[in-house]
Amino acid sequence: MVVKLQDLDLSAKRVLIRQDLNVPISDGRIRSDSRILASIPTIKTVLEAGAGVILMSHLGRPVEGQPESAFSLAPVADYLSSALDQNVALVKDYLEVIPVVDPGQVVLLENVRFNLGEKANDETLAKRYASFCDVFVMDAFGTAHRAQASTHGVARFSASACAGPLLTMELDALSRALEKPASPTVAVVGGAKVSTKLNVLETLSQRVDVLVPGGGIANTFIAALGFSVGRSLYEPDLVDAAKKLIENTDSGAAQIALPQDVKVAREFDQGAPALVREISKVQQEDFILDVGPKTAESYAKLMHSAGTVVWNGPVGVFEFENFGAGTRALGQAIAESNAFSLAGGGDTLAAVEQYQLAENISYISTGGGAFLEFLEGKELPAVAVLNRVG
């Protein structure tokens, strides 16, 4: 059982918190502060408990061992100083000198991906991190699928390790949606390629009542039914896998809800006119870029009648205004539904933001890869280690 932050006495302790402060920065300016805002309540909770706080995170994809100013967490330290109304120093030499924090103080360690051995979960580096603290708090769900020194190894060697509030909320929401769902359960899995989400599709087909493939994934399923997809993105080598998932409904697996009609264009272009076609009438020169109005209506009815909805991926190229109606209708139906709804994945969150749905989605996951791996039924290393060390 994972120990939770609220279960521990933190008074006068040195608390090291692994957070996800990987925010977009350009020209030294933070372009989206949502991840930082999400992290602040945990910091305040630990400060109010009388502890000193050491924060660590990665940012971007620098080459290990080659610090670059473009990937520095300095703008994040400045942001936190303002948000917390106290100085948050950026510590760069922590591999040489152990950072010192008194109760009530906060410091931020420079980008952990500047350190050789971070991604490889180097034991010496992990022990170095662990030496900084009395308590290690894993609160970065978005990196929980990675066994790295700052997410996994440090928990092994810390005197005490626990799950932070953000991580706990993620796990509780995912558990509610996948392990104790209210029926009927519906999963929407969109994206460009079946190959990137085949394991997710196969796992969910055994756990939900209705599975809705979207985007390029749906095109492969349409091809599996024997229909033309024209010039649309699809994967011929995975048509048989899609056909198998469709046929598995006879053995109690999820019903596969596929488009009845689609919106197509003659060019893959933002300004291309949208044409509505039945799936049996897609022409060779067509690009399928969205679901049609009949399909959008049927998907909306599914969402309204669901007890649980898991949403990962759009059902069309919603970035193009002429081809966003399907994703918008789907998202609005999920938001209007009385179901417990869980949304995750970068494109999904972009759609949630674009159509202003966040307020009415039950839980929005901060994880991308971690969210997908949980849906696949995989064990997340940074969570598993907390189960073992406590």
C-alpha positions as CSV (number, residue, x, y, z in Angstrom):
1,M,0.0,0.0,0.0
2,V,1.3,3.4,-1.0
3,V,2.0,5.7,1.9
4,K,0.4,9.2,1.4
5,L,1.9,12.6,2.2
6,Q,-0.9,13.3,4.7
7,D,0.0,10.2,6.7
8,L,3.5,11.5,7.7
9,D,4.7,14.0,10.3
10,L,6.8,16.5,8.4
11,S,7.6,18.9,11.2
12,A,11.3,20.1,10.9
13,K,11.9,17.6,8.2
14,R,13.8,18.1,4.9
15,V,11.2,17.2,2.2
16,L,12.3,16.5,-1.4
17,I,9.4,16.7,-3.8
18,R,9.6,15.4,-7.4
19,Q,7.2,17.5,-9.3
20,D,6.3,17.9,-13.0
21,L,7.5,21.5,-13.7
22,N,8.1,20.7,-17.3
23,V,6.5,23.8,-18.8
24,P,6.9,25.4,-22.2
25,I,9.4,28.2,-22.1
26,S,10.5,30.4,-24.9
27,D,12.7,33.6,-24.7
28,G,12.9,33.0,-21.0
29,R,9.1,33.3,-20.6
30,I,6.7,30.6,-19.3
31,R,4.0,30.0,-22.0
32,S,1.7,27.8,-19.9
33,D,1.8,27.7,-16.1
34,S,-0.9,25.0,-15.6
35,R,1.6,22.4,-14.3
36,I,3.2,24.9,-11.9
37,L,-0.2,26.0,-10.6
38,A,-1.1,22.3,-10.0
39,S,2.1,21.8,-8.0
40,I,1.7,24.8,-5.6
41,P,-0.9,23.3,-3.2
42,T,1.5,20.4,-2.4
43,I,4.4,22.9,-1.7
44,K,2.1,24.9,0.6
45,T,0.9,21.8,2.4
46,V,4.5,20.8,3.2
47,L,5.5,24.3,4.3
48,E,2.4,24.5,6.6
49,A,3.5,21.2,8.2
50,G,6.7,22.9,9.3
51,A,9.2,21.4,6.8
52,G,11.9,22.7,4.5
53,V,11.2,22.0,0.8
54,I,13.5,20.9,-1.9
55,L,11.9,20.7,-5.4
56,M,13.2,18.8,-8.4
57,S,11.9,18.3,-11.9
58,H,13.0,17.9,-15.5
59,L,12.4,20.3,-18.3
60,G,12.6,19.5,-21.9
61,R,15.0,17.1,-23.5
62,P,18.6,18.4,-23.0
63,V,21.6,16.1,-23.7
64,E,22.6,14.6,-20.3
65,G,25.7,16.1,-18.9
66,Q,25.4,19.2,-21.2
67,P,23.5,22.0,-19.3
68,E,21.9,24.5,-21.6
69,S,20.3,27.8,-20.6
70,A,17.3,27.0,-22.8
71,F,16.4,24.1,-20.5
72,S,17.2,25.9,-17.2
73,L,14.5,25.9,-14.5
74,A,15.4,29.5,-13.7
75,P,12.1,31.0,-15.0
76,V,10.2,28.4,-12.9
77,A,12.2,29.5,-9.8
78,D,11.2,33.1,-10.5
79,Y,7.6,32.2,-11.0
80,L,7.5,30.2,-7.7
81,S,9.1,33.1,-5.8
82,S,6.3,35.3,-6.9
83,A,3.5,32.7,-6.4
84,L,4.7,31.7,-3.0
85,D,5.7,35.3,-2.0
86,Q,9.1,34.1,-0.8
87,N,12.5,33.6,-2.4
88,V,12.9,30.2,-4.2
89,A,16.5,29.9,-5.0
90,L,17.7,27.8,-8.0
91,V,20.4,25.5,-6.8
92,K,22.9,24.4,-9.5
93,D,25.7,22.7,-7.6
94,Y,23.7,20.2,-5.7
95,L,25.8,17.2,-6.8
96,E,28.8,18.8,-5.1
97,V,27.2,20.5,-2.1
98,I,24.1,19.2,-0.4
99,P,21.4,21.9,-0.5
100,V,20.4,23.3,2.9
101,V,16.8,24.2,3.8
102,D,15.4,25.4,7.1
103,P,11.7,24.9,7.9
104,G,9.6,27.3,5.8
105,Q,12.3,27.6,3.1
106,V,12.0,26.4,-0.5
107,V,14.7,25.7,-3.1
108,L,14.5,24.4,-6.6
109,L,17.2,22.1,-8.0
110,E,18.3,22.7,-11.5
111,N,17.0,20.5,-14.3
112,V,17.7,16.8,-13.3
113,R,18.2,15.9,-16.9
114,F,21.5,17.9,-16.8
115,N,22.8,15.0,-14.7
116,L,24.6,12.0,-16.2
117,G,22.7,8.9,-15.2
118,E,19.3,10.4,-14.6
119,K,17.5,8.5,-17.3
120,A,19.4,5.3,-16.7
121,N,18.3,5.4,-13.0
122,D,22.0,5.5,-11.9
123,E,22.2,4.2,-8.3
124,T,24.9,6.6,-7.3
125,L,22.9,9.6,-8.5
126,A,19.7,8.3,-6.9
127,K,21.6,7.9,-3.5
128,R,22.8,11.5,-3.9
129,Y,19.3,12.7,-4.3
130,A,18.1,10.7,-1.3
131,S,20.9,12.2,0.9
132,F,19.2,15.6,0.6
133,C,16.1,14.6,2.5
134,D,14.3,13.0,5.4
135,V,11.2,12.4,3.2
136,F,10.9,11.9,-0.5
137,V,7.5,12.8,-2.1
138,M,6.7,11.5,-5.6
139,D,4.1,13.9,-7.0
140,A,4.7,13.8,-10.7
141,F,2.3,11.4,-12.3
142,G,3.4,12.5,-15.8
143,T,6.8,10.8,-15.2
144,A,5.6,7.9,-13.1
145,H,6.0,5.5,-16.0
146,R,9.8,6.2,-16.1
147,A,12.2,4.4,-13.8
148,Q,14.7,7.2,-13.5
149,A,16.9,8.4,-10.7
150,S,14.6,11.3,-9.7
151,T,11.4,9.3,-9.9
152,H,12.3,5.7,-8.9
153,G,15.9,5.3,-7.6
154,V,15.6,8.1,-5.1
155,A,12.5,6.4,-3.5
156,R,14.5,3.2,-3.0
157,F,17.2,5.0,-1.0
158,S,15.3,7.7,0.9
159,A,14.7,7.3,4.6
160,S,11.0,7.7,3.9
161,A,9.0,7.9,0.6
162,C,5.4,8.6,-0.1
163,A,2.9,9.7,-2.8
164,G,2.0,13.4,-3.0
165,P,-1.5,14.7,-3.4
166,L,-1.4,15.1,-7.2
167,L,-0.2,11.6,-7.7
168,T,-2.8,10.2,-5.2
169,M,-5.6,12.0,-7.0
170,E,-4.5,10.7,-10.4
171,L,-4.3,7.1,-9.1
172,D,-7.7,7.4,-7.4
173,A,-9.3,8.8,-10.5
174,L,-7.8,6.1,-12.8
175,S,-8.8,3.4,-10.3
176,R,-12.4,4.7,-10.2
177,A,-12.6,4.8,-14.0
178,L,-11.0,1.4,-14.7
179,E,-11.2,-0.8,-11.7
180,K,-14.4,0.3,-10.0
181,P,-16.4,1.9,-12.9
182,A,-20.0,2.8,-13.0
183,S,-21.7,1.0,-15.9
184,P,-22.0,1.3,-18.8
185,T,-18.3,2.2,-19.4
186,V,-17.3,3.9,-22.6
187,A,-13.7,4.5,-23.8
188,V,-12.8,6.9,-26.6
189,V,-9.3,6.2,-28.0
190,G,-8.3,8.5,-30.8
191,G,-5.1,9.3,-32.5
192,A,-3.2,9.0,-35.7
193,K,-2.1,5.3,-35.6
194,V,-3.4,2.0,-34.2
195,S,0.2,0.9,-33.7
196,T,0.8,3.5,-31.0
197,K,-2.3,2.5,-29.1
198,L,-2.9,-1.2,-30.0
199,N,-2.1,-2.4,-26.5
200,V,-4.5,0.2,-25.1
201,L,-7.3,-0.8,-27.5
202,E,-6.8,-4.5,-26.7
203,T,-6.8,-3.9,-22.9
204,L,-9.7,-1.6,-22.9
205,S,-11.7,-3.9,-25.1
206,Q,-11.7,-6.4,-22.2
207,R,-12.6,-3.8,-19.5
208,V,-15.2,-1.5,-21.0
209,D,-18.7,-1.9,-22.5
210,V,-18.2,0.3,-25.6
211,L,-14.9,1.2,-27.3
212,V,-14.9,4.2,-29.7
213,P,-11.8,4.4,-32.0
214,G,-11.2,7.9,-33.4
215,G,-9.1,9.8,-35.9
216,G,-6.6,7.8,-38.0
217,I,-7.2,4.8,-35.7
218,A,-10.9,4.7,-36.8
219,N,-9.8,4.7,-40.4
220,T,-8.0,1.4,-39.9
221,F,-11.1,-0.1,-38.4
222,I,-13.2,1.2,-41.4
223,A,-10.7,-0.5,-43.7
224,A,-11.2,-3.7,-41.6
225,L,-14.9,-3.6,-42.5
226,G,-13.9,-3.7,-46.2
227,F,-14.6,-0.1,-47.0
228,S,-12.3,2.3,-48.8
229,V,-10.6,5.1,-46.8
230,G,-9.3,6.9,-49.9
231,R,-6.1,8.7,-49.3
232,S,-6.7,8.8,-45.5
233,L,-4.1,8.0,-42.9
234,Y,-4.5,4.3,-41.9
235,E,-2.3,1.2,-41.3
236,P,-2.8,-1.6,-43.8
237,D,-0.6,-4.0,-41.7
238,L,-2.9,-3.6,-38.7
239,V,-6.2,-4.2,-40.5
240,D,-6.3,-7.8,-39.3
241,A,-5.7,-6.6,-35.7
242,A,-8.6,-4.2,-36.0
243,K,-10.8,-6.9,-37.6
244,K,-10.0,-9.2,-34.6
245,L,-11.1,-6.6,-32.1
246,I,-14.3,-6.1,-34.0
247,E,-15.0,-9.9,-34.1
248,N,-14.1,-10.3,-30.4
249,T,-17.4,-8.7,-29.5
250,D,-19.0,-12.1,-30.1
251,S,-17.0,-13.4,-27.1
252,G,-18.1,-10.7,-24.6
253,A,-15.5,-8.1,-25.4
254,A,-16.4,-4.4,-25.9
255,Q,-18.8,-3.3,-28.6
256,I,-16.7,-1.3,-31.2
257,A,-18.6,1.9,-32.1
258,L,-17.5,2.9,-35.6
259,P,-18.5,5.9,-37.8
260,Q,-21.6,5.6,-39.9
261,D,-20.7,8.7,-41.9
262,V,-17.6,10.9,-42.2
263,K,-16.4,14.3,-43.2
264,V,-13.9,14.2,-46.0
265,A,-11.8,16.7,-48.0
266,R,-10.0,16.4,-51.4
267,E,-6.9,18.1,-49.8
268,F,-5.4,17.8,-46.4
269,D,-5.7,21.5,-45.8
270,Q,-7.2,23.8,-43.1
271,G,-9.3,25.6,-45.6
272,A,-10.5,22.6,-47.5
273,P,-14.3,22.3,-47.9
274,A,-15.9,19.5,-45.8
275,L,-18.0,16.9,-47.6
276,V,-20.2,14.4,-45.8
277,R,-20.2,10.8,-47.0
278,E,-21.5,7.5,-45.8
279,I,-18.5,5.2,-45.0
280,S,-19.5,3.0,-47.9
281,K,-19.1,5.9,-50.3
282,V,-15.7,7.3,-49.5
283,Q,-13.9,8.0,-52.8
284,Q,-10.3,7.2,-53.7
285,E,-9.2,10.8,-53.7
286,D,-10.8,11.6,-50.3
287,F,-9.1,12.3,-47.0
288,I,-11.3,11.3,-43.9
289,L,-10.8,14.2,-41.5
290,D,-13.7,14.0,-39.1
291,V,-16.8,12.0,-38.2
292,G,-20.1,13.0,-39.9
293,P,-23.2,14.4,-38.2
294,K,-25.0,11.1,-37.8
295,T,-22.0,9.6,-36.1
296,A,-21.5,12.7,-33.9
297,E,-25.1,12.4,-32.8
298,S,-24.8,8.6,-32.0
299,Y,-21.5,9.2,-30.1
300,A,-23.2,12.0,-28.1
301,K,-26.0,9.6,-27.1
302,L,-23.4,7.0,-26.0
303,M,-21.8,9.6,-23.7
304,H,-25.1,10.8,-22.3
305,S,-26.1,7.2,-21.3
306,A,-22.7,6.2,-19.9
307,G,-21.8,5.7,-16.3
308,T,-18.1,6.1,-16.9
309,V,-16.2,7.7,-19.8
310,V,-12.5,7.5,-20.5
311,W,-11.4,9.9,-23.2
312,N,-8.0,9.7,-24.8
313,G,-7.8,11.4,-28.2
314,P,-9.9,13.4,-30.7
315,V,-12.2,11.8,-33.3
316,G,-11.1,14.2,-36.1
317,V,-8.5,16.8,-37.1
318,F,-10.1,19.3,-34.7
319,E,-7.2,21.7,-35.3
320,F,-8.9,22.5,-38.7
321,E,-12.1,24.5,-38.0
322,N,-14.0,22.7,-40.8
323,F,-13.2,19.3,-39.2
324,G,-13.7,20.0,-35.5
325,A,-17.4,19.4,-35.1
326,G,-17.1,15.7,-34.2
327,T,-14.6,16.2,-31.5
328,R,-16.5,19.3,-30.2
329,A,-19.8,17.3,-30.1
330,L,-18.2,14.4,-28.4
331,G,-16.5,16.6,-25.8
332,Q,-19.6,18.6,-25.1
333,A,-21.6,15.4,-24.6
334,I,-19.0,14.0,-22.2
335,A,-19.1,17.3,-20.3
336,E,-22.9,17.3,-20.1
337,S,-23.1,13.6,-19.1
338,N,-23.7,12.5,-15.5
339,A,-21.0,10.0,-16.0
340,F,-17.7,10.0,-14.2
341,S,-15.4,11.3,-16.9
342,L,-11.7,11.0,-17.1
343,A,-9.7,12.8,-19.9
344,G,-6.0,12.5,-20.6
345,G,-3.4,12.9,-23.3
346,G,-2.0,16.0,-25.0
347,D,-4.4,16.3,-27.9
348,T,-7.3,15.6,-25.6
349,L,-6.3,18.3,-23.2
350,A,-5.9,20.7,-26.2
351,A,-9.5,19.9,-27.2
352,V,-10.8,20.3,-23.7
353,E,-9.1,23.8,-23.6
354,Q,-10.2,24.8,-27.1
355,Y,-13.9,23.9,-26.4
356,Q,-13.8,25.2,-22.7
357,L,-14.9,21.8,-21.3
358,A,-12.6,21.5,-18.2
359,E,-15.1,22.7,-15.6
360,N,-17.4,19.8,-16.4
361,I,-15.0,17.0,-16.9
362,S,-14.8,15.0,-13.7
363,Y,-11.0,14.5,-13.8
364,I,-8.3,15.7,-16.2
365,S,-5.1,13.7,-16.1
366,T,-1.8,15.5,-16.2
367,G,0.0,12.4,-17.6
368,G,0.6,11.6,-21.3
369,G,2.7,8.5,-21.5
370,A,1.9,7.5,-17.9
371,F,-1.8,7.8,-18.6
372,L,-1.6,5.5,-21.6
373,E,0.5,2.9,-19.8
374,F,-2.0,2.9,-17.0
375,L,-4.8,2.3,-19.6
376,E,-2.7,-0.6,-21.0
377,G,-2.7,-2.2,-17.5
378,K,1.1,-1.7,-17.1
379,E,2.7,-1.2,-13.7
380,L,4.1,2.3,-13.3
381,P,7.6,2.0,-11.9
382,A,7.5,5.1,-9.8
383,V,4.3,4.0,-8.1
384,A,5.4,0.4,-7.7
385,V,8.5,1.4,-5.8
386,L,6.4,3.4,-3.4
387,N,4.4,0.2,-2.7
388,R,7.7,-1.5,-1.8
389,V,9.5,1.1,0.3
390,G,6.7,3.0,2.0
